[in-house]
Amino acid sequence: MEVPLDYQDPDGEKIDVAVSRLSTALPEKRRGVLLLNPGGPAVGGLGMPETMASVLPKSVLDRYDLIGFDPRGVEHSTPQSCGLRDPSVPGLFPYPAADGSIAKNAAHAEAVAERCAEKTGKDLRYYNTANTARDMDRIRQALGERKISYWGQSYGTYLGAVYRSLFQGRTDRMVLESNVDPAKVWAGQVADTWGKGMADRFPDAARVAAAQADTLELGTDVAEVTRTYLTLADRLDRSPARLPGVSMPLDGAMLRNVTYALLLKNETLPVLVHFWKAAENLSHGSVTAADTKVLQQAFAARAPSAEVPADNQATLFLALTCGDAAWPEGTDGYAARHAADREKWPLTAGMPANIWACAFWDKPVEPAVEVVEGGSRDTLILQNRRDHATPWESGVGLHQALGKGSAYVGVDNGGHYVYGQGSACADQAAVGFLSTGRLPDKDLYCTDVTGK
């Protein structure tokens, strides 16, 4: 589908947005379309209809065509590239030096911003959430639909809330899962919530490690495992460890990034604690064959695609997080904020409040979209209690922003995903809403999680 690069210049330069559809097998029962977004920010969504079709029940699949799309600039939708040397998104997370200094972070952040400006010019400013929402409405029009239903995860919750606000009356049924607070986009979402989110989630993994204290030797309770982890992170900050045959060292930043990734789902917690053990052994020079296998998996990179630049997600991650709303400029203030955050939340080492490339980014082309309170009661919010990526407070913030337009389902669970993660209470609320349009009469807190 062809859309304007800049919606203020609709007859100007055009870009492509790739769209996929998985149609209902029962058109006589069809209600409409269910657009899907997996978040990221900047993760492609063309394959999401197939993914969701494998987990949604017949009562939903009969009623909707499932619609996926790669957001503008992502993967098959006119992919963008800054030509970054480190193409990973975790490479953009600014963990400070071992002594807490952020001087190298500031220099790197400025260099990344300059690199993007040099490589992409001014065009990257138009790859923002507001324009992605406008693309969604073009998808709606192209499909011939009066309204769309929508399921968004993580960043996709913010995209959904922005669409709902820009195109009031065009939404049918919305499910927002693992949520972003629209009042904190994006500097506040990172600095204000990530430290506490990690502090809430980390004990789930620490308990898994403590239950295997005899073999892992990381500690016998949450407090001891936490101390072991913090000591290991500090040791790797000061003396990165090398795995034979791997060019990249294991440093404190990588330890924390792998930990963040494996905390996203409960099913990967056993893998995470064995990674900690392997990292501990490697840092002491006593790595085993089993440790090597675990560490090699952590170092493994996704196979590159000939069609998509290696740094595509990292580039659009920056475009969105820096281009949706302005960040504090320059370096002033970041050192003090980072030091306070580092002391308060040691598990994140001050990274969330550190200086990002966004401090040196061009100003956004438009103000952040104000999320509209109220409207039709058409939105279901699903939120885990211990979600380190989009913490509990973020879900509460979105619910407050939407007001009476939303119903809230909180779940006594950890991890970044809600649906299909062990709570029949939450799953039934989502399926019931999409199937019948009925939202819970009041906010729910589900405590029936199995396998957590």
C-alpha positions as semicolon CSV with decimal commas, in nm:
position;residue;x (nm);y (nm);z (nm)
1;M;0,000;0,000;0,000
2;E;0,131;0,348;-0,086
3;V;0,105;0,627;0,174
4;P;0,247;0,979;0,209
5;L;0,581;1,012;0,383
6;D;0,446;1,337;0,532
7;Y;0,071;1,361;0,581
8;Q;0,100;1,741;0,579
9;D;0,212;1,700;0,217
10;P;-0,023;1,426;0,093
11;D;0,075;1,473;-0,272
12;G;0,447;1,463;-0,199
13;E;0,687;1,171;-0,156
14;K;0,528;0,829;-0,108
15;I;0,644;0,523;0,084
16;D;0,519;0,164;0,093
17;V;0,347;-0,017;0,380
18;A;0,328;-0,397;0,351
19;V;0,002;-0,557;0,469
20;S;-0,104;-0,921;0,517
21;R;-0,447;-1,075;0,566
22;L;-0,569;-1,410;0,699
23;S;-0,940;-1,422;0,619
24;T;-1,204;-1,589;0,829
25;A;-1,316;-1,927;0,699
26;L;-1,678;-1,834;0,777
27;P;-1,758;-1,505;0,599
28;E;-2,122;-1,532;0,702
29;K;-2,012;-1,485;1,067
30;R;-1,758;-1,213;0,987
31;R;-1,777;-0,898;1,197
32;G;-1,482;-0,714;1,044
33;V;-1,104;-0,692;1,062
34;L;-0,869;-0,727;1,359
35;L;-0,547;-0,532;1,303
36;L;-0,246;-0,665;1,494
37;N;0,078;-0,508;1,615
38;P;0,349;-0,693;1,813
39;G;0,521;-0,385;1,955
40;G;0,897;-0,349;1,975
41;P;0,903;-0,060;1,903
42;A;0,978;-0,130;1,537
43;V;0,903;-0,502;1,510
44;G;0,752;-0,624;1,184
45;G;0,399;-0,761;1,199
46;L;0,337;-0,931;0,865
47;G;0,350;-1,275;1,026
48;M;0,137;-1,187;1,327
49;P;-0,194;-1,312;1,179
50;E;-0,050;-1,662;1,155
51;T;0,089;-1,637;1,508
52;M;-0,240;-1,520;1,657
53;A;-0,443;-1,772;1,458
54;S;-0,251;-2,046;1,640
55;V;-0,361;-1,924;1,985
56;L;-0,702;-1,760;1,937
57;P;-1,017;-1,973;1,961
58;K;-1,265;-2,038;1,683
59;S;-1,511;-1,790;1,834
60;V;-1,268;-1,507;1,747
61;L;-1,126;-1,648;1,423
62;D;-1,477;-1,693;1,280
63;R;-1,555;-1,324;1,331
64;Y;-1,246;-1,145;1,201
65;D;-1,003;-1,126;0,916
66;L;-0,664;-1,100;1,090
67;I;-0,457;-0,814;0,947
68;G;-0,083;-0,780;0,993
69;F;0,146;-0,504;0,870
70;D;0,505;-0,392;0,891
71;P;0,489;-0,036;1,031
72;R;0,636;0,237;0,813
73;G;1,013;0,212;0,790
74;V;1,019;-0,141;0,932
75;E;1,131;-0,453;0,740
76;H;0,921;-0,464;0,418
77;S;0,767;-0,116;0,455
78;T;1,033;0,108;0,294
79;P;1,297;-0,005;0,550
80;Q;1,521;0,265;0,693
81;S;1,884;0,246;0,806
82;C;2,124;0,471;0,993
83;G;2,414;0,243;0,904
84;L;2,487;0,177;1,272
85;R;2,794;-0,032;1,356
86;D;2,609;-0,212;1,637
87;P;2,277;-0,309;1,476
88;S;2,120;-0,449;1,793
89;V;1,856;-0,258;1,985
90;P;2,025;-0,355;2,318
91;G;2,335;-0,181;2,183
92;L;2,142;0,147;2,218
93;F;2,077;0,098;2,591
94;P;2,332;0,323;2,765
95;Y;2,473;0,133;3,062
96;P;2,734;0,354;3,234
97;A;3,097;0,271;3,304
98;A;3,189;0,062;3,608
99;D;3,259;0,376;3,811
100;G;2,926;0,533;3,711
101;S;3,072;0,773;3,457
102;I;2,848;0,859;3,161
103;A;3,106;1,050;2,953
104;K;3,143;0,767;2,698
105;N;2,764;0,728;2,686
106;A;2,724;1,096;2,600
107;A;2,984;1,078;2,324
108;H;2,828;0,763;2,181
109;A;2,475;0,907;2,197
110;E;2,581;1,219;2,009
111;A;2,767;1,013;1,748
112;V;2,464;0,790;1,689
113;A;2,234;1,091;1,647
114;E;2,479;1,253;1,405
115;R;2,513;0,927;1,211
116;C;2,136;0,898;1,169
117;A;2,103;1,261;1,063
118;E;2,384;1,221;0,809
119;K;2,250;0,894;0,664
120;T;1,875;0,962;0,656
121;G;1,851;1,340;0,651
122;K;1,523;1,491;0,768
123;D;1,302;1,209;0,641
124;L;1,343;0,991;0,952
125;R;1,139;1,246;1,150
126;Y;0,825;1,133;0,965
127;Y;0,859;0,774;1,086
128;N;0,670;0,842;1,409
129;T;0,375;0,684;1,588
130;A;0,123;0,946;1,475
131;N;0,200;0,880;1,108
132;T;0,194;0,503;1,168
133;A;-0,157;0,548;1,310
134;R;-0,251;0,746;1,001
135;D;-0,120;0,457;0,792
136;M;-0,350;0,227;0,990
137;D;-0,646;0,436;0,885
138;R;-0,534;0,409;0,523
139;I;-0,533;0,031;0,574
140;R;-0,889;0,056;0,708
141;Q;-0,995;0,252;0,401
142;A;-0,818;0,013;0,161
143;L;-1,002;-0,280;0,320
144;G;-1,335;-0,100;0,283
145;E;-1,412;-0,107;0,655
146;R;-1,607;0,158;0,845
147;K;-1,429;0,060;1,170
148;I;-1,139;-0,159;1,275
149;S;-1,080;-0,378;1,575
150;Y;-0,725;-0,395;1,705
151;W;-0,491;-0,601;1,924
152;G;-0,167;-0,430;2,022
153;Q;0,114;-0,557;2,244
154;S;0,374;-0,346;2,428
155;Y;0,458;-0,045;2,204
156;G;0,151;-0,148;2,007
157;T;-0,065;-0,034;2,298
158;Y;0,060;0,321;2,252
159;L;0,005;0,296;1,877
160;G;-0,351;0,177;1,944
161;A;-0,420;0,456;2,191
162;V;-0,289;0,714;1,942
163;Y;-0,506;0,569;1,664
164;R;-0,810;0,572;1,893
165;S;-0,746;0,939;1,971
166;L;-0,672;1,058;1,617
167;F;-0,961;0,865;1,460
168;Q;-1,238;0,878;1,715
169;G;-1,534;0,670;1,609
170;R;-1,324;0,444;1,385
171;T;-1,245;0,180;1,650
172;D;-1,469;-0,118;1,716
173;R;-1,306;-0,344;1,979
174;M;-0,952;-0,287;2,106
175;V;-0,734;-0,517;2,318
176;L;-0,420;-0,351;2,458
177;E;-0,175;-0,593;2,622
178;S;0,136;-0,496;2,829
179;N;0,093;-0,125;2,821
180;V;0,273;0,205;2,770
181;D;0,167;0,510;2,971
182;P;0,089;0,776;2,706
183;A;0,169;1,051;2,957
184;K;0,533;0,935;2,981
185;V;0,634;0,888;2,616
186;W;0,924;0,821;2,595
187;A;1,182;0,965;2,833
188;G;0,946;0,926;3,129
189;Q;0,842;0,572;3,036
190;V;1,208;0,468;3,045
191;A;1,339;0,672;3,337
192;D;1,034;0,659;3,565
193;T;0,930;0,294;3,535
194;W;1,206;0,059;3,423
195;G;1,404;0,055;3,749
196;K;1,104;-0,037;3,960
197;G;0,980;-0,276;3,693
198;M;1,304;-0,472;3,708
199;A;1,299;-0,471;4,089
200;D;0,947;-0,618;4,080
201;R;1,027;-0,887;3,821
202;F;1,380;-0,999;3,911
203;P;1,276;-1,193;4,226
204;D;1,075;-1,436;4,008
205;A;1,400;-1,550;3,844
206;A;1,594;-1,532;4,169
207;R;1,350;-1,778;4,327
208;V;1,411;-2,021;4,039
209;A;1,786;-1,994;4,102
210;A;1,747;-2,033;4,479
211;A;1,544;-2,351;4,430
212;Q;1,852;-2,498;4,258
213;A;2,103;-2,367;4,510
214;D;2,282;-2,703;4,543
215;T;2,375;-2,713;4,174
216;L;2,382;-2,348;4,065
217;E;2,544;-2,212;4,383
218;L;2,407;-1,863;4,319
219;G;2,233;-1,832;4,657
220;T;1,973;-1,993;4,878
221;D;1,718;-1,710;4,874
222;V;1,618;-1,408;4,667
223;A;1,841;-1,166;4,856
224;E;2,151;-1,382;4,820
225;V;2,091;-1,452;4,450
226;T;2,041;-1,079;4,393
227;R;2,372;-0,998;4,564
228;T;2,548;-1,263;4,354
229;Y;2,403;-1,116;4,035
230;L;2,497;-0,757;4,124
231;T;2,850;-0,865;4,215
232;L;2,879;-1,053;3,884
233;A;2,753;-0,751;3,687
234;D;3,006;-0,524;3,859
235;R;3,289;-0,775;3,794
236;L;3,199;-0,796;3,424
237;D;3,175;-0,414;3,403
238;R;3,534;-0,394;3,528
239;S;3,675;-0,708;3,359
240;P;3,471;-0,836;3,061
241;A;3,513;-1,210;3,007
242;R;3,587;-1,371;2,672
243;L;3,445;-1,698;2,546
244;P;3,688;-1,887;2,319
245;G;3,586;-1,854;1,956
246;V;3,363;-1,550;2,016
247;S;3,493;-1,204;1,928
248;M;3,252;-1,011;2,151
249;P;3,327;-1,012;2,526
250;L;3,064;-1,075;2,791
251;D;3,045;-0,749;2,983
252;G;2,803;-0,611;3,239
253;A;2,581;-0,451;2,975
254;M;2,540;-0,778;2,788
255;L;2,466;-0,966;3,111
256;R;2,189;-0,716;3,188
257;N;2,051;-0,718;2,831
258;V;2,029;-1,098;2,819
259;T;1,866;-1,093;3,163
260;Y;1,610;-0,838;3,041
261;A;1,528;-1,050;2,736
262;L;1,490;-1,379;2,924
263;L;1,268;-1,219;3,190
264;L;1,005;-1,149;2,923
265;K;0,846;-1,494;2,964
266;N;0,821;-1,731;3,260
267;E;0,917;-2,026;3,042
268;T;1,266;-1,883;2,986
269;L;1,349;-1,828;3,354
270;P;1,521;-2,170;3,384
271;V;1,738;-2,077;3,085
272;L;1,818;-1,743;3,246
273;V;1,945;-1,886;3,575
274;H;2,170;-2,131;3,390
275;F;2,302;-1,836;3,187
276;W;2,387;-1,661;3,515
277;K;2,575;-1,970;3,633
278;A;2,764;-1,994;3,304
279;A;2,851;-1,623;3,318
280;E;2,970;-1,659;3,677
281;N;3,196;-1,949;3,580
282;L;3,328;-1,765;3,274
283;S;3,413;-1,461;3,486
284;H;3,625;-1,687;3,708
285;G;3,790;-1,866;3,416
286;S;3,629;-2,201;3,493
287;V;3,377;-2,239;3,210
288;T;3,251;-2,593;3,134
289;A;3,130;-2,745;2,809
290;A;2,771;-2,703;2,927
291;D;2,842;-2,338;3,014
292;T;2,987;-2,282;2,668
293;K;2,671;-2,411;2,504
294;V;2,452;-2,178;2,711
295;L;2,676;-1,878;2,643
296;Q;2,695;-1,945;2,269
297;Q;2,316;-1,928;2,254
298;A;2,327;-1,589;2,427
299;F;2,580;-1,459;2,175
300;A;2,394;-1,594;1,872
301;A;2,263;-1,322;1,642
302;R;1,954;-1,338;1,424
303;A;2,036;-1,437;1,067
304;P;2,048;-1,125;0,845
305;S;1,795;-1,071;0,569
306;A;1,900;-0,961;0,222
307;E;1,587;-0,742;0,206
308;V;1,620;-0,566;0,541
309;P;1,918;-0,359;0,668
310;A;2,088;-0,514;0,972
311;D;2,022;-0,204;1,182
312;N;1,662;-0,157;1,067
313;Q;1,496;-0,221;1,402
314;A;1,755;-0,015;1,588
315;T;1,705;0,273;1,344
316;L;1,327;0,275;1,379
317;F;1,353;0,222;1,754
318;L;1,542;0,552;1,762
319;A;1,308;0,721;1,515
320;L;1,006;0,641;1,732
321;T;1,148;0,689;2,080
322;C;1,326;1,011;1,982
323;G;1,070;1,141;1,734
324;D;0,738;1,096;1,914
325;A;0,816;1,350;2,186
326;A;1,110;1,572;2,278
327;W;1,372;1,460;2,534
328;P;1,580;1,689;2,755
329;E;1,851;1,828;2,530
330;G;2,227;1,818;2,572
331;T;2,410;1,662;2,865
332;D;2,305;1,889;3,151
333;G;2,104;1,711;3,419
334;Y;2,159;1,357;3,295
335;A;2,454;1,288;3,523
336;A;2,259;1,379;3,838
337;R;1,946;1,192;3,729
338;H;2,149;0,887;3,635
339;A;2,338;0,883;3,967
340;A;2,017;0,899;4,170
341;D;1,854;0,625;3,960
342;R;2,166;0,406;3,986
343;E;2,157;0,426;4,364
344;K;1,782;0,366;4,392
345;W;1,757;0,079;4,141
346;P;2,089;-0,111;4,131
347;L;1,957;-0,386;3,902
348;T;1,934;-0,140;3,612
349;A;2,258;0,041;3,707
350;G;2,129;0,387;3,615
351;M;2,073;0,300;3,247
352;P;1,708;0,413;3,223
353;A;1,791;0,766;3,341
354;N;2,116;0,787;3,144
355;I;2,170;0,998;2,833
356;W;2,029;0,849;2,512
357;A;2,080;0,951;2,148
358;C;1,744;1,126;2,178
359;A;1,916;1,408;2,371
360;F;2,083;1,510;2,043
361;W;1,794;1,431;1,804
362;D;1,613;1,675;1,578
363;K;1,296;1,815;1,732
364;P;0,979;1,614;1,653
365;V;0,781;1,731;1,350
366;E;0,465;1,750;1,560
367;P;0,367;1,745;1,929
368;A;0,301;1,414;2,098
369;V;-0,058;1,304;2,040
370;E;-0,283;1,369;2,338
371;V;-0,462;1,047;2,422
372;V;-0,834;1,116;2,452
373;E;-1,016;1,022;2,770
374;G;-1,355;0,854;2,756
375;G;-1,535;0,798;2,428
376;S;-1,704;0,467;2,356
377;R;-1,629;0,193;2,609
378;D;-1,442;-0,012;2,352
379;T;-1,099;-0,095;2,499
380;L;-0,976;-0,384;2,716
381;I;-0,642;-0,334;2,895
382;L;-0,448;-0,649;2,995
383;Q;-0,157;-0,597;3,236
384;N;0,071;-0,825;3,440
385;R;0,161;-0,721;3,793
386;R;0,533;-0,792;3,746
387;D;0,615;-0,679;3,393
388;H;0,963;-0,522;3,378
389;A;0,932;-0,403;3,015
390;T;0,603;-0,216;3,056
391;P;0,550;-0,211;3,432
392;W;0,221;-0,222;3,621
393;E;0,222;0,153;3,671
394;S;0,225;0,200;3,292
395;G;-0,094;-0,002;3,252
396;V;-0,259;0,198;3,527
397;G;-0,148;0,518;3,353
398;L;-0,305;0,413;3,024
399;H;-0,627;0,313;3,200
400;Q;-0,641;0,655;3,365
401;A;-0,574;0,826;3,032
402;L;-0,862;0,642;2,861
403;G;-1,092;0,675;3,162
404;K;-1,439;0,530;3,115
405;G;-1,348;0,422;2,764
406;S;-1,153;0,123;2,897
407;A;-1,180;-0,178;3,128
408;Y;-0,875;-0,302;3,318
409;V;-0,772;-0,663;3,375
410;G;-0,468;-0,698;3,599
411;V;-0,302;-1,034;3,645
412;D;-0,091;-1,171;3,930
413;N;0,186;-1,283;3,698
414;G;0,533;-1,189;3,584
415;G;0,661;-1,131;3,232
416;H;0,575;-0,913;2,939
417;Y;0,280;-1,104;2,790
418;V;-0,065;-1,168;2,936
419;Y;-0,282;-1,365;2,692
420;G;-0,206;-1,736;2,684
421;Q;0,031;-1,714;2,981
422;G;-0,167;-1,918;3,233
423;S;-0,460;-1,701;3,341
424;A;-0,797;-1,834;3,224
425;C;-0,954;-1,527;3,385
426;A;-0,760;-1,288;3,157
427;D;-0,790;-1,507;2,848
428;Q;-1,167;-1,536;2,888
429;A;-1,201;-1,160;2,928
430;A;-1,016;-1,100;2,600
431;V;-1,193;-1,372;2,404
432;G;-1,534;-1,279;2,544
433;F;-1,485;-0,915;2,450
434;L;-1,373;-0,986;2,093
435;S;-1,645;-1,248;2,044
436;T;-1,941;-1,068;2,199
437;G;-1,838;-0,708;2,262
438;R;-1,898;-0,743;2,636
439;L;-1,636;-0,589;2,862
440;P;-1,609;-0,679;3,233
441;D;-1,854;-0,467;3,434
442;K;-1,571;-0,363;3,665
443;D;-1,192;-0,383;3,671
444;L;-1,061;-0,732;3,745
445;Y;-0,754;-0,871;3,919
446;C;-0,689;-1,230;3,810
447;T;-0,510;-1,456;4,059
448;D;-0,565;-1,790;3,885
449;V;-0,230;-1,808;3,703
450;T;-0,086;-2,156;3,656
451;G;0,277;-2,229;3,576
452;K;0,407;-1,892;3,694
